[in-house]
Amino acid sequence: MGFLKGKTAIITGGGRSVLSDGSCGSIGYGIATAYAKEGANLVITGRNIKKLEDAKEELERLYGIEVLPVQADVNAGGDNEAAVQHVVQETIDKFGRIDVLINNAQASASGVTLEDHTTDQFDLAMYSGVYAVFYYMKACYPYLKETKGSVINFASGAGLFGNYGQCAYAAAKEGIRGLSRVAATEWGADGINVNIVCPLAWTAQLENFQKSYPDAFKANVKMPPAGHYGDVEKEIGRACVQLASPDLKYMNGETITLEGGMGLRP
């Protein structure tokens, strides 16, 4: 434990969300917790500053690390390159290095069929997903090259399996998979590891999806063979910790599916 001490990780979508029962309901926060337990200093981004401040308070109090919350939103109407450059510059000003970039944030209008999808809804998924990953990877590249760091991008079974009612979300996630594979090829010589995680975890977002679109939820979301959905810290977060380990540098360009209790499945 503690092998990430002195290192810095950027986690997009790292705010603290809760489920209806009050437990943690955010993949980003689950990852942040797993990294904090290993001693990493964190930069967490998101649109909701309250969720970011809540995460900062709890993580610093429980694990004695430093957390820098930076409000950021990549969207169709914003100066997105400038927004991302601001996050990266704040990171360097505060910690002086970037060892891990985790592109977790994603917004979408899941549950809306392709026929009914609007251009604005499609843009929502593409900008918060593909464009955000593109801008963050470009901005972090020089610093990841210095540290021989890791990039962990989040895709989804929605793209792998063509989920009903998730056309924009699936398109964004498949775009992220393609972008990640190219980066793995181009950046491997620089010692940068790039991998894709396709998780199935019970989150506040998934809980809301079930309530808002019960038919689409039933058609798309299947209980994993282990009989439970992935735990955002113990399974998703810990897998992301492993992917930042020097011992897993051979896993470059892999798509990793994470289901409840299943661990790493390249």
Salt bridges, closest charged atoms under 4 A:
GLU38 OE2 - ARG238 NH2 3.05
ASP54 OD2 - LYS50 NZ 2.83
GLU57 OE2 - ARG61 NE 2.74
GLU58 OE2 - ARG16 NE 3.24
GLU58 OE1 - ARG61 NH2 3.99
GLU60 OE2 - LYS56 NZ 2.87
GLU66 OE1 - LYS94 NZ 3.06
ASP99 OD1 - ARG97 NH2 2.65
GLU174 OE2 - ARG177 NE 2.96
ASP190 OD1 - LYS145 NZ 3.95
GLU233 OE2 - LYS37 NZ 2.65
GLU235 OE2 - HIS228 NE2 3.26
GLU259 OE1 - ARG265 NH1 3.41
